[in-house]
Amino acid sequence: MSSSLSGGFADPARDASRAFRSCLEAMARPGTLQSVAGLTPPAPLSPAAAAILLTLVDSATPLFLGSSHDTAEVREWLAFHTGAPLVQRADAQFAVGTWSALGALSDYGQGTPDHPDRSATLIVERTALAPPNARLTGPGIKESHETRLPDLDALRLNAAQFPLGVDFYFTAGQELTALPRTTRVEALPCM
């Protein structure tokens, strides 16, 4: 079987339902870790990033691939499993790649005052989601939550634009966490 035809959910109905629940939980409770299983996407796409894409992206969802993930295997896999049209950053509703490969946050749709929902969601692939370097506060967080994030200054600027800005999923292996633009980010003190 072609690698583009394999590697999707092992049990599509149940696995997709579980992945959707994980995506919702992560966004509703910023900084909490969620796990997904049942996928073997082509490298460098992690199982967690693949689960988000298979759950939230379809043939009507413009997708940007960062240079880190723009491979023939990933393109073929996405074409078969999602049918998502591949577009440039400015036209993307979703983007996937490493932090450096995704480029400047301002290159993505930020929404408008009348339609803040017309912004992009970035799926940022990481090598690890720990140890924590940031404290999160805001909606969905009882007091505070600690997590590991890249470029805290850029994430703080993004949150300061609320209701505009972009939303994030951070992934590593089978784990994912989310950072909506409503979440305030501060650096943890160095020890």
C-alpha positions in Angstrom: 0.0 0.0 0.0 1.3 3.5 -0.8 2.5 5.4 2.2 0.2 8.3 1.3 -2.8 5.9 1.7 -1.6 4.5 5.0 -0.9 6.1 8.4 -4.3 7.6 9.1 -6.5 6.7 12.0 -6.4 3.0 12.8 -10.0 3.1 13.9 -11.3 6.1 12.0 -14.6 6.8 13.8 -13.3 6.3 17.4 -9.8 7.7 16.8 -11.2 10.8 15.1 -13.7 11.4 17.9 -10.9 11.0 20.5 -8.6 13.4 18.6 -11.4 16.0 18.2 -12.0 15.8 22.0 -8.3 16.3 22.6 -8.1 19.3 20.3 -11.1 20.8 22.1 -9.8 20.1 25.6 -6.4 21.6 24.7 -7.9 24.8 23.4 -10.4 25.1 26.3 -7.7 24.5 28.9 -4.6 26.2 27.6 -1.3 24.6 28.5 -2.7 21.2 29.5 -1.2 18.2 27.7 -3.4 16.0 25.7 -2.3 12.7 24.0 -3.4 11.1 20.8 -2.7 7.6 19.4 -3.4 5.5 16.4 -1.5 7.4 13.6 1.7 6.9 11.7 2.1 9.9 9.4 5.1 10.5 7.2 8.1 12.2 8.8 8.5 14.9 9.9 4.8 15.1 10.7 4.2 14.1 14.3 1.2 11.9 15.3 -0.2 14.8 17.3 0.1 17.3 14.4 -1.4 14.7 12.1 -4.3 14.1 14.5 -5.1 17.8 14.5 -4.9 18.0 10.7 -7.1 15.0 10.2 -9.6 16.3 12.7 -9.8 20.0 11.9 -8.7 20.3 8.2 -10.6 19.3 5.1 -11.0 20.1 1.4 -12.4 23.5 2.3 -9.5 24.5 4.7 -6.6 26.3 3.2 -3.3 25.0 4.6 0.2 26.3 4.6 3.2 23.9 5.0 6.3 25.4 6.6 9.5 24.6 4.9 10.3 22.0 7.6 7.2 20.0 6.6 6.9 20.7 2.9 7.9 17.3 1.6 6.4 15.2 -1.2 5.4 12.5 1.3 3.6 15.0 3.6 1.9 16.6 0.6 0.7 13.3 -0.8 -0.5 12.1 2.7 -2.4 15.4 3.2 -3.9 15.3 -0.3 -5.3 11.7 0.3 -6.4 12.1 3.9 -7.7 15.7 3.9 -7.8 17.1 0.4 -6.8 20.5 1.9 -5.6 23.0 -0.7 -2.0 24.1 0.0 -1.7 27.9 0.0 0.7 30.7 1.0 0.8 32.0 4.6 -1.5 35.0 4.1 -4.3 32.7 2.7 -4.0 29.9 5.3 -6.6 29.0 7.9 -4.1 26.4 9.3 -0.4 26.1 9.1 2.0 23.4 10.2 5.8 23.4 10.7 8.5 24.2 13.2 8.5 27.7 14.8 11.3 29.0 12.6 9.9 27.5 9.4 6.4 29.1 9.9 7.8 32.6 9.7 6.5 35.8 11.2 3.1 35.7 12.9 2.1 38.9 11.1 2.2 37.0 7.8 -0.9 35.1 8.7 -4.5 36.2 8.9 -5.2 38.0 12.1 -8.9 38.4 11.8 -10.7 41.7 11.6 -12.6 43.6 14.3 -15.9 42.5 12.7 -14.6 38.9 12.1 -11.9 37.9 14.6 -12.7 34.3 13.7 -11.0 34.8 10.3 -7.6 34.3 11.7 -5.1 31.4 11.3 -4.3 28.5 13.6 -0.7 27.5 13.7 0.4 23.9 14.5 3.9 24.3 15.8 6.0 21.1 15.9 8.4 20.9 18.8 10.9 18.4 20.1 9.5 18.6 23.6 6.7 20.3 25.5 8.7 20.3 28.8 10.4 21.5 31.0 8.2 24.6 31.4 9.5 28.1 30.7 6.2 30.0 30.8 3.3 30.7 33.0 -0.1 31.0 31.4 -3.2 32.8 32.8 -6.6 33.7 31.4 -9.8 32.0 30.3 -9.9 28.3 30.9 -7.1 28.3 33.5 -8.1 28.2 37.1 -5.1 30.1 38.5 -2.1 29.5 36.3 -0.5 26.8 34.3 3.1 26.2 33.3 4.3 24.9 29.9 7.1 25.2 27.4 6.8 27.7 24.6 9.0 29.3 21.9 9.6 33.0 21.6 7.6 34.4 24.5 7.9 38.0 23.3 6.1 37.1 20.0 3.4 35.2 21.9 2.8 38.1 24.3 2.5 40.5 21.4 0.0 38.1 19.8 -2.1 38.0 22.9 -2.0 41.8 23.2 -3.8 42.1 19.9 -6.9 40.3 21.2 -9.5 39.9 19.8 -7.2 39.8 16.8 -4.2 37.5 16.5 -3.6 33.8 15.8 -4.2 30.7 17.8 -1.7 27.9 18.4 -1.4 24.1 18.9 2.1 22.9 20.0 2.9 19.3 19.3 5.7 16.8 20.2 5.3 13.2 19.3 1.9 12.1 20.5 1.3 15.1 22.8 -0.3 18.4 22.1 -1.2 21.5 23.9 -2.9 24.7 22.8 -2.5 28.5 23.3 -5.5 30.6 22.2 -4.9 34.3 21.7 -6.9 35.0 24.9 -4.1 33.5 27.1 -1.6 35.7 28.8 2.0 34.5 28.7 4.8 35.4 31.2 8.3 34.0 31.5 9.0 31.8 34.5 11.8 33.2 36.7 15.2 31.6 35.9 16.5 29.4 38.6 
